[in-house]
């Protein structure tokens, strides 16, 4: 027991000598550093898939947006986007998940044959409501990423940025 106590005291002394005298609260978001941008999506473009030429399955509504004629749900509209992701070792489902939430869309096709392993380029077909699909086209050609901000209560939150 005395050896453990001596080790703890020695570790505290070493920390003090080498400038680590402050205790860091790893659970408190108040002490976390804010990240200005991460998981950046760029080079976002519309993709016209061959399957959209099938007029029995799809009807073009406007450039890049198609109605799935076999889908009876209100969210029967489709749009396919390609983008590059600059990942910084954070969870790379973001900002995609935030985009899906913002525009009330879902991934209707993962296009596995188009998405290469170990690549930073992704192609997804999205499904959703027509008005939200039209609104979502605003991200085409822009940079989309997540950024931390400090909320009024001091907690660190994440926001979606489109620029």
C-alpha positions in Angstrom: 0.0 0.0 0.0 2.8 2.4 0.8 4.5 1.7 -2.6 1.2 2.7 -4.3 0.9 5.9 -2.3 4.6 6.7 -3.0 4.0 6.1 -6.7 0.9 8.4 -6.7 2.8 11.2 -4.9 5.8 10.8 -7.2 3.6 11.0 -10.3 2.1 14.2 -8.9 5.5 15.6 -8.2 6.7 14.8 -11.8 3.6 16.5 -13.2 4.2 19.6 -11.2 7.9 19.7 -12.3 7.0 19.4 -15.9 4.2 21.9 -16.1 1.2 19.7 -15.7 0.1 21.0 -12.3 -3.5 21.7 -13.4 -6.0 18.8 -13.3 -7.9 18.5 -16.6 -11.6 17.6 -16.5 -11.9 15.2 -19.4 -15.6 14.9 -18.9 -16.4 18.6 -19.0 -17.2 20.0 -22.4 -16.3 23.5 -21.1 -12.6 22.5 -21.3 -12.7 21.0 -24.8 -11.2 22.8 -27.7 -13.6 23.9 -30.4 -13.1 22.4 -33.8 -13.7 25.0 -36.5 -14.3 22.5 -39.3 -14.2 18.7 -39.7 -15.3 16.0 -42.1 -15.5 18.4 -45.0 -17.6 17.5 -48.0 -16.5 19.2 -51.2 -16.9 18.9 -54.9 -20.6 18.1 -54.5 -22.2 17.4 -57.9 -25.4 16.0 -59.3 -25.1 12.5 -60.9 -27.5 11.3 -63.6 -27.7 7.5 -63.2 -28.6 5.3 -66.2 -31.6 3.9 -64.3 -33.3 7.3 -64.5 -33.7 6.8 -68.3 -36.3 4.1 -67.6 -39.5 6.0 -68.1 -41.6 3.2 -66.5 -39.7 3.6 -63.3 -38.7 7.3 -63.1 -40.1 10.7 -64.3 -37.8 13.7 -64.4 -39.2 16.6 -62.4 -36.4 19.0 -62.9 -32.6 18.9 -63.4 -31.3 16.1 -61.2 -34.6 15.3 -59.4 -36.7 12.3 -60.4 -40.0 10.9 -59.2 -39.9 7.1 -58.4 -43.1 6.0 -60.1 -43.2 2.7 -58.1 -43.0 4.5 -54.7 -46.4 5.4 -53.3 -45.0 7.4 -50.3 -44.9 11.2 -50.4 -41.1 11.0 -50.2 -40.8 9.4 -53.6 -38.4 11.8 -55.2 -34.8 10.9 -55.9 -31.6 12.8 -56.4 -28.1 11.4 -56.7 -25.1 13.3 -55.4 -21.3 12.7 -55.6 -18.9 14.3 -53.2 -15.4 14.0 -51.8 -14.9 13.7 -48.0 -11.9 15.2 -46.3 -12.0 13.1 -43.2 -10.0 14.0 -40.1 -10.4 10.7 -38.2 -13.8 11.8 -36.8 -16.9 9.8 -37.5 -17.4 10.2 -41.2 -21.1 9.7 -41.2 -21.2 13.5 -40.5 -21.9 15.9 -42.1 -24.0 13.5 -44.3 -26.3 12.6 -41.4 -26.9 16.3 -40.7 -27.7 17.0 -44.3 -30.2 14.1 -44.3 -31.8 15.6 -41.1 -31.9 19.2 -42.4 -33.5 18.3 -45.7 -35.7 15.4 -44.4 -34.0 13.0 -46.8 -32.8 9.4 -46.6 -30.3 7.3 -48.5 -32.4 5.3 -51.0 -29.4 3.6 -52.7 -25.8 3.2 -51.5 -24.6 2.5 -55.0 -22.0 0.0 -53.8 -20.7 -0.6 -57.3 -19.9 3.2 -57.6 -18.3 3.6 -54.2 -14.7 2.3 -54.2 -13.0 0.9 -51.1 -10.4 3.2 -49.5 -11.7 6.2 -51.6 -12.7 9.6 -50.3 -15.3 9.9 -53.1 -18.9 8.9 -52.5 -22.0 8.6 -54.6 -25.4 8.2 -52.9 -29.0 8.3 -54.2 -31.2 10.3 -51.8 -34.9 10.0 -51.4 -37.3 12.6 -50.0 -40.0 15.2 -50.5 -39.9 17.3 -53.6 -39.7 20.7 -51.8 -36.8 19.5 -49.6 -35.0 18.0 -52.6 -35.2 21.3 -54.4 -33.9 23.0 -51.3 -31.1 20.5 -50.9 -29.7 21.4 -54.3 -28.2 24.4 -52.5 -25.3 22.3 -51.4 -24.2 21.5 -54.9 -20.8 23.1 -55.6 -20.4 24.2 -52.0 -18.3 23.1 -49.1 -20.3 21.4 -46.3 -18.9 20.6 -42.9 -19.5 20.4 -39.2 -18.2 23.0 -36.7 -18.3 23.1 -32.9 -19.8 26.0 -31.1 -20.3 26.7 -27.4 -24.0 26.9 -26.4 -25.3 29.3 -23.8 -25.1 26.6 -21.1 -21.4 26.1 -21.9 -21.8 22.8 -23.6 -20.1 22.2 -26.9 -22.5 21.5 -29.7 -22.1 20.8 -33.4 -23.6 22.8 -36.2 -23.8 22.1 -40.0 -22.1 24.8 -42.1 -22.8 25.3 -45.8 -20.5 27.7 -47.6 
